[in-house]
Amino acid sequence: MKKIDTLSKKLQDLQAEQQKLQGKIAEQLFAEIQKILGEDFSPSLALTLINQGWNHSGKSKEDWLKLSTSFQSAKP
């Protein structure tokens, strides 16, 4: 039973760490989008641009996927 408790604790710790890292990535992405859009930035504008660009892009979508790198590795 102790092994199960230990594994459960490790799993909880890993899930907490995952949420923390996802939050940091979201904050970095938010900051980059704010820089790009400048004074016109709003969360709804950013979501609309992503949605419209992604869902209506066809060939561009394929090109973006080929050219994309992970967000973390693209940071200077």
PyMOL Python script that loads the backbone (N, CA, C, O; Angstrom):
from pymol import cmd

cmd.read_pdbstr("""\
ATOM      1  N   MET A   1       0.813  -1.194   0.000  1.00  0.00           N
ATOM      2  CA  MET A   1       0.000   0.000   0.000  1.00  0.00           C
ATOM      3  C   MET A   1       0.864   1.270   0.000  1.00  0.00           C
ATOM      4  O   MET A   1       0.490   2.289  -0.581  1.00  0.00           O
ATOM      5  N   LYS A   2       2.017   1.188   0.658  1.00  0.00           N
ATOM      6  CA  LYS A   2       2.903   2.345   0.718  1.00  0.00           C
ATOM      7  C   LYS A   2       3.418   2.720  -0.669  1.00  0.00           C
ATOM      8  O   LYS A   2       3.560   3.902  -0.983  1.00  0.00           O
ATOM      9  N   LYS A   3       3.698   1.710  -1.502  1.00  0.00           N
ATOM     10  CA  LYS A   3       4.167   1.982  -2.863  1.00  0.00           C
ATOM     11  C   LYS A   3       3.103   2.732  -3.659  1.00  0.00           C
ATOM     12  O   LYS A   3       3.419   3.646  -4.421  1.00  0.00           O
ATOM     13  N   ILE A   4       1.857   2.346  -3.480  1.00  0.00           N
ATOM     14  CA  ILE A   4       0.762   3.017  -4.187  1.00  0.00           C
ATOM     15  C   ILE A   4       0.670   4.466  -3.737  1.00  0.00           C
ATOM     16  O   ILE A   4       0.495   5.365  -4.559  1.00  0.00           O
ATOM     17  N   ASP A   5       0.787   4.693  -2.434  1.00  0.00           N
ATOM     18  CA  ASP A   5       0.746   6.061  -1.916  1.00  0.00           C
ATOM     19  C   ASP A   5       1.908   6.891  -2.453  1.00  0.00           C
ATOM     20  O   ASP A   5       1.734   8.056  -2.811  1.00  0.00           O
ATOM     21  N   THR A   6       3.082   6.290  -2.507  1.00  0.00           N
ATOM     22  CA  THR A   6       4.262   6.979  -3.032  1.00  0.00           C
ATOM     23  C   THR A   6       4.077   7.326  -4.502  1.00  0.00           C
ATOM     24  O   THR A   6       4.387   8.439  -4.928  1.00  0.00           O
ATOM     25  N   LEU A   7       3.573   6.377  -5.269  1.00  0.00           N
ATOM     26  CA  LEU A   7       3.334   6.631  -6.698  1.00  0.00           C
ATOM     27  C   LEU A   7       2.255   7.685  -6.896  1.00  0.00           C
ATOM     28  O   LEU A   7       2.368   8.529  -7.785  1.00  0.00           O
ATOM     29  N   SER A   8       1.217   7.644  -6.081  1.00  0.00           N
ATOM     30  CA  SER A   8       0.151   8.647  -6.174  1.00  0.00           C
ATOM     31  C   SER A   8       0.699  10.042  -5.895  1.00  0.00           C
ATOM     32  O   SER A   8       0.345  11.003  -6.578  1.00  0.00           O
ATOM     33  N   LYS A   9       1.563  10.147  -4.891  1.00  0.00           N
ATOM     34  CA  LYS A   9       2.172  11.439  -4.558  1.00  0.00           C
ATOM     35  C   LYS A   9       3.055  11.932  -5.698  1.00  0.00           C
ATOM     36  O   LYS A   9       3.011  13.109  -6.056  1.00  0.00           O
ATOM     37  N   LYS A  10       3.852  11.038  -6.266  1.00  0.00           N
ATOM     38  CA  LYS A  10       4.708  11.413  -7.395  1.00  0.00           C
ATOM     39  C   LYS A  10       3.865  11.874  -8.579  1.00  0.00           C
ATOM     40  O   LYS A  10       4.203  12.851  -9.247  1.00  0.00           O
ATOM     41  N   LEU A  11       2.773  11.169  -8.834  1.00  0.00           N
ATOM     42  CA  LEU A  11       1.884  11.543  -9.932  1.00  0.00           C
ATOM     43  C   LEU A  11       1.289  12.927  -9.697  1.00  0.00           C
ATOM     44  O   LEU A  11       1.230  13.742 -10.618  1.00  0.00           O
ATOM     45  N   GLN A  12       0.850  13.194  -8.479  1.00  0.00           N
ATOM     46  CA  GLN A  12       0.307  14.511  -8.153  1.00  0.00           C
ATOM     47  C   GLN A  12       1.365  15.597  -8.330  1.00  0.00           C
ATOM     48  O   GLN A  12       1.083  16.672  -8.859  1.00  0.00           O
ATOM     49  N   ASP A  13       2.575  15.306  -7.883  1.00  0.00           N
ATOM     50  CA  ASP A  13       3.667  16.273  -8.033  1.00  0.00           C
ATOM     51  C   ASP A  13       3.965  16.556  -9.504  1.00  0.00           C
ATOM     52  O   ASP A  13       4.177  17.705  -9.890  1.00  0.00           O
ATOM     53  N   LEU A  14       3.981  15.510 -10.316  1.00  0.00           N
ATOM     54  CA  LEU A  14       4.236  15.685 -11.751  1.00  0.00           C
ATOM     55  C   LEU A  14       3.111  16.466 -12.420  1.00  0.00           C
ATOM     56  O   LEU A  14       3.368  17.302 -13.286  1.00  0.00           O
ATOM     57  N   GLN A  15       1.877  16.203 -12.033  1.00  0.00           N
ATOM     58  CA  GLN A  15       0.749  16.938 -12.605  1.00  0.00           C
ATOM     59  C   GLN A  15       0.812  18.413 -12.214  1.00  0.00           C
ATOM     60  O   GLN A  15       0.514  19.284 -13.031  1.00  0.00           O
ATOM     61  N   ALA A  16       1.196  18.695 -10.974  1.00  0.00           N
ATOM     62  CA  ALA A  16       1.344  20.081 -10.534  1.00  0.00           C
ATOM     63  C   ALA A  16       2.456  20.775 -11.313  1.00  0.00           C
ATOM     64  O   ALA A  16       2.306  21.928 -11.719  1.00  0.00           O
ATOM     65  N   GLU A  17       3.561  20.083 -11.522  1.00  0.00           N
ATOM     66  CA  GLU A  17       4.677  20.641 -12.294  1.00  0.00           C
ATOM     67  C   GLU A  17       4.260  20.895 -13.742  1.00  0.00           C
ATOM     68  O   GLU A  17       4.632  21.911 -14.330  1.00  0.00           O
ATOM     69  N   GLN A  18       3.493  19.977 -14.310  1.00  0.00           N
ATOM     70  CA  GLN A  18       3.011  20.141 -15.680  1.00  0.00           C
ATOM     71  C   GLN A  18       2.130  21.382 -15.787  1.00  0.00           C
ATOM     72  O   GLN A  18       2.279  22.163 -16.727  1.00  0.00           O
ATOM     73  N   GLN A  19       1.224  21.572 -14.848  1.00  0.00           N
ATOM     74  CA  GLN A  19       0.360  22.751 -14.865  1.00  0.00           C
ATOM     75  C   GLN A  19       1.174  24.033 -14.727  1.00  0.00           C
ATOM     76  O   GLN A  19       0.887  25.032 -15.386  1.00  0.00           O
ATOM     77  N   LYS A  20       2.182  24.000 -13.873  1.00  0.00           N
ATOM     78  CA  LYS A  20       3.046  25.163 -13.680  1.00  0.00           C
ATOM     79  C   LYS A  20       3.780  25.516 -14.974  1.00  0.00           C
ATOM     80  O   LYS A  20       3.836  26.683 -15.360  1.00  0.00           O
ATOM     81  N   LEU A  21       4.337  24.517 -15.636  1.00  0.00           N
ATOM     82  CA  LEU A  21       5.053  24.749 -16.894  1.00  0.00           C
ATOM     83  C   LEU A  21       4.115  25.236 -17.992  1.00  0.00           C
ATOM     84  O   LEU A  21       4.478  26.118 -18.770  1.00  0.00           O
ATOM     85  N   GLN A  22       2.921  24.672 -18.061  1.00  0.00           N
ATOM     86  CA  GLN A  22       1.953  25.119 -19.057  1.00  0.00           C
ATOM     87  C   GLN A  22       1.566  26.573 -18.814  1.00  0.00           C
ATOM     88  O   GLN A  22       1.375  27.333 -19.763  1.00  0.00           O
ATOM     89  N   GLY A  23       1.451  26.959 -17.556  1.00  0.00           N
ATOM     90  CA  GLY A  23       1.157  28.350 -17.218  1.00  0.00           C
ATOM     91  C   GLY A  23       2.265  29.288 -17.663  1.00  0.00           C
ATOM     92  O   GLY A  23       1.993  30.365 -18.194  1.00  0.00           O
ATOM     93  N   LYS A  24       3.514  28.887 -17.450  1.00  0.00           N
ATOM     94  CA  LYS A  24       4.649  29.709 -17.879  1.00  0.00           C
ATOM     95  C   LYS A  24       4.671  29.870 -19.397  1.00  0.00           C
ATOM     96  O   LYS A  24       4.912  30.964 -19.908  1.00  0.00           O
ATOM     97  N   ILE A  25       4.420  28.785 -20.107  1.00  0.00           N
ATOM     98  CA  ILE A  25       4.397  28.848 -21.571  1.00  0.00           C
ATOM     99  C   ILE A  25       3.277  29.767 -22.035  1.00  0.00           C
ATOM    100  O   ILE A  25       3.463  30.556 -22.962  1.00  0.00           O
ATOM    101  N   ALA A  26       2.116  29.672 -21.398  1.00  0.00           N
ATOM    102  CA  ALA A  26       0.985  30.529 -21.758  1.00  0.00           C
ATOM    103  C   ALA A  26       1.322  32.002 -21.519  1.00  0.00           C
ATOM    104  O   ALA A  26       0.980  32.859 -22.334  1.00  0.00           O
ATOM    105  N   GLU A  27       1.986  32.291 -20.412  1.00  0.00           N
ATOM    106  CA  GLU A  27       2.385  33.672 -20.123  1.00  0.00           C
ATOM    107  C   GLU A  27       3.372  34.197 -21.158  1.00  0.00           C
ATOM    108  O   GLU A  27       3.268  35.347 -21.585  1.00  0.00           O
ATOM    109  N   GLN A  28       4.326  33.368 -21.563  1.00  0.00           N
ATOM    110  CA  GLN A  28       5.303  33.779 -22.578  1.00  0.00           C
ATOM    111  C   GLN A  28       4.616  34.023 -23.917  1.00  0.00           C
ATOM    112  O   GLN A  28       4.920  34.996 -24.607  1.00  0.00           O
ATOM    113  N   LEU A  29       3.707  33.153 -24.278  1.00  0.00           N
ATOM    114  CA  LEU A  29       2.973  33.314 -25.529  1.00  0.00           C
ATOM    115  C   LEU A  29       2.147  34.592 -25.501  1.00  0.00           C
ATOM    116  O   LEU A  29       2.121  35.340 -26.478  1.00  0.00           O
ATOM    117  N   PHE A  30       1.477  34.839 -24.390  1.00  0.00           N
ATOM    118  CA  PHE A  30       0.673  36.043 -24.219  1.00  0.00           C
ATOM    119  C   PHE A  30       1.537  37.295 -24.399  1.00  0.00           C
ATOM    120  O   PHE A  30       1.144  38.232 -25.094  1.00  0.00           O
ATOM    121  N   ALA A  31       2.708  37.303 -23.772  1.00  0.00           N
ATOM    122  CA  ALA A  31       3.607  38.455 -23.872  1.00  0.00           C
ATOM    123  C   ALA A  31       4.087  38.670 -25.307  1.00  0.00           C
ATOM    124  O   ALA A  31       4.155  39.809 -25.770  1.00  0.00           O
ATOM    125  N   GLU A  32       4.416  37.595 -26.010  1.00  0.00           N
ATOM    126  CA  GLU A  32       4.862  37.713 -27.401  1.00  0.00           C
ATOM    127  C   GLU A  32       3.744  38.250 -28.296  1.00  0.00           C
ATOM    128  O   GLU A  32       3.994  39.076 -29.173  1.00  0.00           O
ATOM    129  N   ILE A  33       2.529  37.790 -28.078  1.00  0.00           N
ATOM    130  CA  ILE A  33       1.395  38.272 -28.877  1.00  0.00           C
ATOM    131  C   ILE A  33       1.154  39.747 -28.595  1.00  0.00           C
ATOM    132  O   ILE A  33       0.856  40.513 -29.511  1.00  0.00           O
ATOM    133  N   GLN A  34       1.280  40.153 -27.335  1.00  0.00           N
ATOM    134  CA  GLN A  34       1.127  41.567 -26.996  1.00  0.00           C
ATOM    135  C   GLN A  34       2.163  42.418 -27.727  1.00  0.00           C
ATOM    136  O   GLN A  34       1.839  43.496 -28.227  1.00  0.00           O
ATOM    137  N   LYS A  35       3.403  41.940 -27.791  1.00  0.00           N
ATOM    138  CA  LYS A  35       4.461  42.676 -28.496  1.00  0.00           C
ATOM    139  C   LYS A  35       4.130  42.816 -29.976  1.00  0.00           C
ATOM    140  O   LYS A  35       4.288  43.891 -30.556  1.00  0.00           O
ATOM    141  N   ILE A  36       3.675  41.733 -30.580  1.00  0.00           N
ATOM    142  CA  ILE A  36       3.391  41.733 -32.016  1.00  0.00           C
ATOM    143  C   ILE A  36       2.231  42.666 -32.348  1.00  0.00           C
ATOM    144  O   ILE A  36       2.318  43.440 -33.301  1.00  0.00           O
ATOM    145  N   LEU A  37       1.152  42.604 -31.580  1.00  0.00           N
ATOM    146  CA  LEU A  37      -0.048  43.389 -31.886  1.00  0.00           C
ATOM    147  C   LEU A  37       0.016  44.810 -31.340  1.00  0.00           C
ATOM    148  O   LEU A  37      -0.747  45.674 -31.772  1.00  0.00           O
ATOM    149  N   GLY A  38       0.910  45.056 -30.405  1.00  0.00           N
ATOM    150  CA  GLY A  38       1.078  46.405 -29.870  1.00  0.00           C
ATOM    151  C   GLY A  38      -0.181  46.958 -29.228  1.00  0.00           C
ATOM    152  O   GLY A  38      -0.873  46.263 -28.484  1.00  0.00           O
ATOM    153  N   GLU A  39      -0.468  48.222 -29.527  1.00  0.00           N
ATOM    154  CA  GLU A  39      -1.606  48.914 -28.923  1.00  0.00           C
ATOM    155  C   GLU A  39      -2.946  48.303 -29.306  1.00  0.00           C
ATOM    156  O   GLU A  39      -3.933  48.486 -28.594  1.00  0.00           O
ATOM    157  N   ASP A  40      -2.993  47.582 -30.413  1.00  0.00           N
ATOM    158  CA  ASP A  40      -4.248  46.974 -30.856  1.00  0.00           C
ATOM    159  C   ASP A  40      -4.554  45.661 -30.143  1.00  0.00           C
ATOM    160  O   ASP A  40      -5.594  45.050 -30.387  1.00  0.00           O
ATOM    161  N   PHE A  41      -3.657  45.227 -29.266  1.00  0.00           N
ATOM    162  CA  PHE A  41      -3.822  43.923 -28.626  1.00  0.00           C
ATOM    163  C   PHE A  41      -5.095  43.825 -27.794  1.00  0.00           C
ATOM    164  O   PHE A  41      -5.446  44.733 -27.041  1.00  0.00           O
ATOM    165  N   SER A  42      -5.761  42.711 -27.954  1.00  0.00           N
ATOM    166  CA  SER A  42      -6.807  42.262 -27.037  1.00  0.00           C
ATOM    167  C   SER A  42      -6.852  40.745 -27.167  1.00  0.00           C
ATOM    168  O   SER A  42      -6.573  40.214 -28.242  1.00  0.00           O
ATOM    169  N   PRO A  43      -7.197  40.045 -26.102  1.00  0.00           N
ATOM    170  CA  PRO A  43      -7.264  38.584 -26.199  1.00  0.00           C
ATOM    171  C   PRO A  43      -8.221  38.112 -27.290  1.00  0.00           C
ATOM    172  O   PRO A  43      -7.934  37.143 -27.994  1.00  0.00           O
ATOM    173  N   SER A  44      -9.356  38.793 -27.432  1.00  0.00           N
ATOM    174  CA  SER A  44     -10.311  38.362 -28.457  1.00  0.00           C
ATOM    175  C   SER A  44      -9.762  38.586 -29.864  1.00  0.00           C
ATOM    176  O   SER A  44     -10.018  37.777 -30.756  1.00  0.00           O
ATOM    177  N   LEU A  45      -9.011  39.670 -30.079  1.00  0.00           N
ATOM    178  CA  LEU A  45      -8.393  39.904 -31.385  1.00  0.00           C
ATOM    179  C   LEU A  45      -7.372  38.816 -31.686  1.00  0.00           C
ATOM    180  O   LEU A  45      -7.332  38.287 -32.797  1.00  0.00           O
ATOM    181  N   ALA A  46      -6.550  38.483 -30.705  1.00  0.00           N
ATOM    182  CA  ALA A  46      -5.540  37.439 -30.908  1.00  0.00           C
ATOM    183  C   ALA A  46      -6.197  36.108 -31.267  1.00  0.00           C
ATOM    184  O   ALA A  46      -5.751  35.427 -32.190  1.00  0.00           O
ATOM    185  N   LEU A  47      -7.242  35.739 -30.553  1.00  0.00           N
ATOM    186  CA  LEU A  47      -7.939  34.482 -30.849  1.00  0.00           C
ATOM    187  C   LEU A  47      -8.600  34.508 -32.222  1.00  0.00           C
ATOM    188  O   LEU A  47      -8.588  33.508 -32.939  1.00  0.00           O
ATOM    189  N   THR A  48      -9.173  35.648 -32.585  1.00  0.00           N
ATOM    190  CA  THR A  48      -9.803  35.771 -33.898  1.00  0.00           C
ATOM    191  C   THR A  48      -8.769  35.628 -35.008  1.00  0.00           C
ATOM    192  O   THR A  48      -9.011  34.932 -35.995  1.00  0.00           O
ATOM    193  N   LEU A  49      -7.621  36.278 -34.855  1.00  0.00           N
ATOM    194  CA  LEU A  49      -6.562  36.171 -35.865  1.00  0.00           C
ATOM    195  C   LEU A  49      -6.082  34.735 -36.022  1.00  0.00           C
ATOM    196  O   LEU A  49      -5.918  34.250 -37.142  1.00  0.00           O
ATOM    197  N   ILE A  50      -5.860  34.061 -34.914  1.00  0.00           N
ATOM    198  CA  ILE A  50      -5.406  32.671 -34.979  1.00  0.00           C
ATOM    199  C   ILE A  50      -6.470  31.793 -35.612  1.00  0.00           C
ATOM    200  O   ILE A  50      -6.173  30.979 -36.487  1.00  0.00           O
ATOM    201  N   ASN A  51      -7.699  31.956 -35.174  1.00  0.00           N
ATOM    202  CA  ASN A  51      -8.795  31.140 -35.703  1.00  0.00           C
ATOM    203  C   ASN A  51      -8.992  31.360 -37.198  1.00  0.00           C
ATOM    204  O   ASN A  51      -9.079  30.399 -37.961  1.00  0.00           O
ATOM    205  N   GLN A  52      -9.063  32.606 -37.615  1.00  0.00           N
ATOM    206  CA  GLN A  52      -9.280  32.911 -39.028  1.00  0.00           C
ATOM    207  C   GLN A  52      -8.097  32.459 -39.877  1.00  0.00           C
ATOM    208  O   GLN A  52      -8.280  31.869 -40.942  1.00  0.00           O
ATOM    209  N   GLY A  53      -6.901  32.733 -39.412  1.00  0.00           N
ATOM    210  CA  GLY A  53      -5.713  32.337 -40.165  1.00  0.00           C
ATOM    211  C   GLY A  53      -5.593  30.834 -40.299  1.00  0.00           C
ATOM    212  O   GLY A  53      -5.293  30.322 -41.378  1.00  0.00           O
ATOM    213  N   TRP A  54      -5.822  30.135 -39.219  1.00  0.00           N
ATOM    214  CA  TRP A  54      -5.649  28.683 -39.221  1.00  0.00           C
ATOM    215  C   TRP A  54      -6.748  27.988 -40.021  1.00  0.00           C
ATOM    216  O   TRP A  54      -6.464  27.075 -40.796  1.00  0.00           O
ATOM    217  N   ASN A  55      -7.972  28.404 -39.844  1.00  0.00           N
ATOM    218  CA  ASN A  55      -9.099  27.709 -40.475  1.00  0.00           C
ATOM    219  C   ASN A  55      -9.328  28.073 -41.932  1.00  0.00           C
ATOM    220  O   ASN A  55     -10.077  27.385 -42.626  1.00  0.00           O
ATOM    221  N   HIS A  56      -8.706  29.128 -42.404  1.00  0.00           N
ATOM    222  CA  HIS A  56      -8.941  29.561 -43.781  1.00  0.00           C
ATOM    223  C   HIS A  56      -7.653  29.659 -44.588  1.00  0.00           C
ATOM    224  O   HIS A  56      -7.580  30.432 -45.544  1.00  0.00           O
ATOM    225  N   SER A  57      -6.639  28.887 -44.215  1.00  0.00           N
ATOM    226  CA  SER A  57      -5.336  29.127 -44.821  1.00  0.00           C
ATOM    227  C   SER A  57      -4.890  28.135 -45.884  1.00  0.00           C
ATOM    228  O   SER A  57      -4.044  28.481 -46.709  1.00  0.00           O
ATOM    229  N   GLY A  58      -5.424  26.906 -45.901  1.00  0.00           N
ATOM    230  CA  GLY A  58      -5.037  25.938 -46.918  1.00  0.00           C
ATOM    231  C   GLY A  58      -3.549  25.672 -46.993  1.00  0.00           C
ATOM    232  O   GLY A  58      -2.971  25.076 -46.085  1.00  0.00           O
ATOM    233  N   LYS A  59      -2.924  26.118 -48.082  1.00  0.00           N
ATOM    234  CA  LYS A  59      -1.496  25.891 -48.318  1.00  0.00           C
ATOM    235  C   LYS A  59      -0.636  26.546 -47.244  1.00  0.00           C
ATOM    236  O   LYS A  59       0.370  25.978 -46.819  1.00  0.00           O
ATOM    237  N   SER A  60      -1.024  27.723 -46.811  1.00  0.00           N
ATOM    238  CA  SER A  60      -0.254  28.411 -45.772  1.00  0.00           C
ATOM    239  C   SER A  60      -0.134  27.555 -44.523  1.00  0.00           C
ATOM    240  O   SER A  60       0.914  27.530 -43.878  1.00  0.00           O
ATOM    241  N   LYS A  61      -1.197  26.860 -44.185  1.00  0.00           N
ATOM    242  CA  LYS A  61      -1.197  25.997 -43.005  1.00  0.00           C
ATOM    243  C   LYS A  61      -0.097  24.945 -43.115  1.00  0.00           C
ATOM    244  O   LYS A  61       0.626  24.694 -42.151  1.00  0.00           O
ATOM    245  N   GLU A  62       0.028  24.335 -44.283  1.00  0.00           N
ATOM    246  CA  GLU A  62       1.078  23.340 -44.512  1.00  0.00           C
ATOM    247  C   GLU A  62       2.459  23.983 -44.377  1.00  0.00           C
ATOM    248  O   GLU A  62       3.359  23.410 -43.764  1.00  0.00           O
ATOM    249  N   ASP A  63       2.618  25.169 -44.952  1.00  0.00           N
ATOM    250  CA  ASP A  63       3.899  25.879 -44.870  1.00  0.00           C
ATOM    251  C   ASP A  63       4.247  26.222 -43.422  1.00  0.00           C
ATOM    252  O   ASP A  63       5.392  26.061 -42.997  1.00  0.00           O
ATOM    253  N   TRP A  64       3.255  26.696 -42.669  1.00  0.00           N
ATOM    254  CA  TRP A  64       3.496  27.045 -41.268  1.00  0.00           C
ATOM    255  C   TRP A  64       3.954  25.828 -40.482  1.00  0.00           C
ATOM    256  O   TRP A  64       4.875  25.920 -39.671  1.00  0.00           O
ATOM    257  N   LEU A  65       3.313  24.688 -40.720  1.00  0.00           N
ATOM    258  CA  LEU A  65       3.685  23.470 -40.004  1.00  0.00           C
ATOM    259  C   LEU A  65       5.111  23.044 -40.344  1.00  0.00           C
ATOM    260  O   LEU A  65       5.845  22.571 -39.476  1.00  0.00           O
ATOM    261  N   LYS A  66       5.501  23.213 -41.605  1.00  0.00           N
ATOM    262  CA  LYS A  66       6.862  22.855 -42.015  1.00  0.00           C
ATOM    263  C   LYS A  66       7.894  23.787 -41.390  1.00  0.00           C
ATOM    264  O   LYS A  66       8.979  23.349 -41.008  1.00  0.00           O
ATOM    265  N   LEU A  67       7.559  25.062 -41.288  1.00  0.00           N
ATOM    266  CA  LEU A  67       8.505  26.065 -40.798  1.00  0.00           C
ATOM    267  C   LEU A  67       8.512  26.217 -39.278  1.00  0.00           C
ATOM    268  O   LEU A  67       9.421  26.823 -38.710  1.00  0.00           O
ATOM    269  N   SER A  68       7.509  25.672 -38.643  1.00  0.00           N
ATOM    270  CA  SER A  68       7.370  25.908 -37.203  1.00  0.00           C
ATOM    271  C   SER A  68       8.451  25.206 -36.398  1.00  0.00           C
ATOM    272  O   SER A  68       8.927  24.122 -36.735  1.00  0.00           O
ATOM    273  N   THR A  69       8.807  25.877 -35.328  1.00  0.00           N
ATOM    274  CA  THR A  69       9.685  25.290 -34.321  1.00  0.00           C
ATOM    275  C   THR A  69       8.927  25.402 -33.013  1.00  0.00           C
ATOM    276  O   THR A  69       7.933  26.122 -32.928  1.00  0.00           O
ATOM    277  N   SER A  70       9.378  24.712 -32.019  1.00  0.00           N
ATOM    278  CA  SER A  70       8.675  24.825 -30.746  1.00  0.00           C
ATOM    279  C   SER A  70       8.812  26.249 -30.236  1.00  0.00           C
ATOM    280  O   SER A  70       9.805  26.923 -30.509  1.00  0.00           O
ATOM    281  N   PHE A  71       7.828  26.693 -29.509  1.00  0.00           N
ATOM    282  CA  PHE A  71       7.813  28.057 -28.986  1.00  0.00           C
ATOM    283  C   PHE A  71       9.032  28.308 -28.114  1.00  0.00           C
ATOM    284  O   PHE A  71       9.647  29.371 -28.203  1.00  0.00           O
ATOM    285  N   GLN A  72       9.387  27.353 -27.279  1.00  0.00           N
ATOM    286  CA  GLN A  72      10.521  27.517 -26.373  1.00  0.00           C
ATOM    287  C   GLN A  72      11.836  27.658 -27.124  1.00  0.00           C
ATOM    288  O   GLN A  72      12.661  28.493 -26.755  1.00  0.00           O
ATOM    289  N   SER A  73      12.054  26.866 -28.163  1.00  0.00           N
ATOM    290  CA  SER A  73      13.331  26.936 -28.870  1.00  0.00           C
ATOM    291  C   SER A  73      13.429  28.174 -29.749  1.00  0.00           C
ATOM    292  O   SER A  73      14.529  28.547 -30.158  1.00  0.00           O
ATOM    293  N   ALA A  74      12.316  28.813 -30.046  1.00  0.00           N
ATOM    294  CA  ALA A  74      12.329  30.010 -30.879  1.00  0.00           C
ATOM    295  C   ALA A  74      12.721  31.249 -30.076  1.00  0.00           C
ATOM    296  O   ALA A  74      13.032  32.291 -30.655  1.00  0.00           O
ATOM    297  N   LYS A  75      12.709  31.141 -28.753  1.00  0.00           N
ATOM    298  CA  LYS A  75      13.070  32.280 -27.914  1.00  0.00           C
ATOM    299  C   LYS A  75      14.570  32.531 -27.983  1.00  0.00           C
ATOM    300  O   LYS A  75      15.352  31.581 -27.973  1.00  0.00           O
ATOM    301  N   PRO A  76      14.990  33.807 -28.055  1.00  0.00           N
ATOM    302  CA  PRO A  76      16.425  34.126 -28.091  1.00  0.00           C
ATOM    303  C   PRO A  76      17.104  33.817 -26.781  1.00  0.00           C
ATOM    304  O   PRO A  76      18.310  34.028 -26.646  1.00  0.00           O
TER     305      PRO A  76
END
""", "prot")
cmd.dss("prot")
cmd.show_as("cartoon", "prot")
cmd.util.cbc("prot")
cmd.orient("prot")
